[in-house]
Amino acid sequence: VQLQASGGGLVQAGGSLRLSCAASGSRHSFTVMGWYRQAPGRQRELVATILINGITDYGDFVKGRFTVSRDNAKKTVYLQMNSLEPEDTAVYYCYTKRSVIVYWGQGTQVTVSS
């Protein structure tokens, strides 16, 4: 299973970015897809998860600013991030799970300037 993320970049505080992550290498759908992030000196933390049936879960810090979605036919997960804050600066990693194995994308840098 391979995950290819894209869409990171530099944005001013209050701006928006949309991340995408396409999964490949499996004929089957992925029940769980989502995003984590890791800022320098901090542990990796959950941003958002979406199940194949559309149920979502978010980290507490999201506070309605981010929306996770997916296209099951394309095996792609998206993260729409609005009202970005400098504290959102981090490397964002998409992930999926197959049984007990977690697969990670390569990470995409999001930098929010004040």
C-alpha distance (Angstrom), angle and dihedral (degrees) to the residues before:
residue distance angle dihedral
V1 . . .
Q2 3.80 . .
L3 3.78 128.7 .
Q4 3.79 122.3 -159.8
A5 3.79 116.4 -166.2
S6 3.78 127.5 -167.2
G7 3.78 141.7 163.1
G8 3.78 104.4 72.4
G9 3.77 123.2 131.8
L10 3.77 147.2 120.0
V11 3.79 120.0 -49.2
Q12 3.78 136.1 164.8
A13 3.78 121.4 -110.9
G14 3.78 110.2 -80.5
G15 3.78 92.2 29.2
S16 3.78 131.7 116.1
L17 3.78 138.9 -121.8
R18 3.77 133.7 -178.2
L19 3.77 120.6 -147.8
S20 3.78 124.3 -161.2
C21 3.78 131.0 -166.2
A22 3.78 124.6 -173.1
A23 3.80 121.3 -161.8
S24 3.78 123.6 -151.2
G25 3.77 140.1 165.5
S26 3.79 99.0 69.4
R27 3.79 134.1 82.4
H28 3.78 91.0 -151.8
S29 3.77 129.5 76.7
F30 3.76 120.8 -106.7
T31 3.79 114.5 -116.8
V32 3.78 94.9 -157.8
M33 3.79 127.4 35.4
G34 3.74 130.7 161.2
W35 3.76 152.2 117.9
Y36 3.77 138.9 -80.3
R37 3.77 127.5 -178.6
Q38 3.78 136.3 -154.4
A39 3.78 126.1 -161.1
P40 3.82 121.8 -164.0
G41 3.79 110.7 -76.5
R42 3.78 93.4 7.3
Q43 3.77 135.7 100.2
R44 3.77 121.6 -103.1
E45 3.81 109.3 -93.0
L46 3.78 135.2 -165.8
V47 3.79 115.5 -101.4
A48 3.80 102.0 173.0
T49 3.78 142.5 -24.1
I50 3.77 129.5 -162.2
L51 3.79 126.9 -170.0
I52 3.77 123.9 -145.2
N53 3.82 89.0 -103.7
G54 3.81 90.8 56.1
I55 3.79 100.1 -103.3
T56 3.79 109.9 145.6
D57 3.76 138.4 -162.2
Y58 3.80 129.0 -170.6
G59 3.76 139.3 -164.7
D60 3.80 113.2 -103.1
F61 3.80 92.4 -113.3
V62 3.82 92.0 62.2
K63 3.82 92.3 77.0
G64 3.79 94.7 -178.6
R65 3.79 95.2 -51.8
F66 3.81 98.1 108.3
T67 3.79 131.1 53.5
V68 3.80 124.0 -162.3
S69 3.80 119.7 -157.8
R70 3.77 138.1 161.9
D71 3.77 142.9 -154.5
N72 3.78 106.2 -143.9
A73 3.79 93.9 -168.0
K74 3.80 90.1 56.0
K75 3.83 93.8 36.9
T76 3.77 87.2 -130.8
V77 3.79 131.0 139.5
Y78 3.79 124.0 -159.4
L79 3.77 134.8 -161.6
Q80 3.78 118.0 -159.3
M81 3.80 108.8 -163.5
N82 3.79 120.1 -167.2
S83 3.80 132.8 174.3
L84 3.78 90.2 25.4
E85 3.78 118.1 -163.3
P86 3.82 130.6 -159.5
E87 3.82 86.7 -109.1
D88 3.82 88.1 65.6
T89 3.80 90.0 67.8
A90 3.80 106.8 122.0
V91 3.76 145.5 106.9
Y92 3.79 107.7 -80.6
Y93 3.80 118.1 -146.7
C94 3.76 125.7 -166.2
Y95 3.77 117.9 -148.1
T96 3.75 144.4 -177.8
K97 3.78 134.6 -173.9
R98 3.78 133.9 -135.6
S99 3.79 110.9 -173.9
V100 3.82 104.3 -49.9
I101 3.79 95.4 -22.2
V102 3.80 119.3 100.5
Y103 3.78 118.5 -156.8
W104 3.81 121.3 -157.8
G105 3.75 133.3 -159.1
Q106 3.76 120.7 -132.2
G107 3.79 95.0 -98.2
T108 3.77 130.6 -111.6
Q109 3.80 123.7 -134.1
V110 3.79 119.3 -122.0
T111 3.79 115.8 -171.3
V112 3.79 121.5 -176.6
S113 3.79 116.8 -166.9
S114 3.79 122.8 -153.7
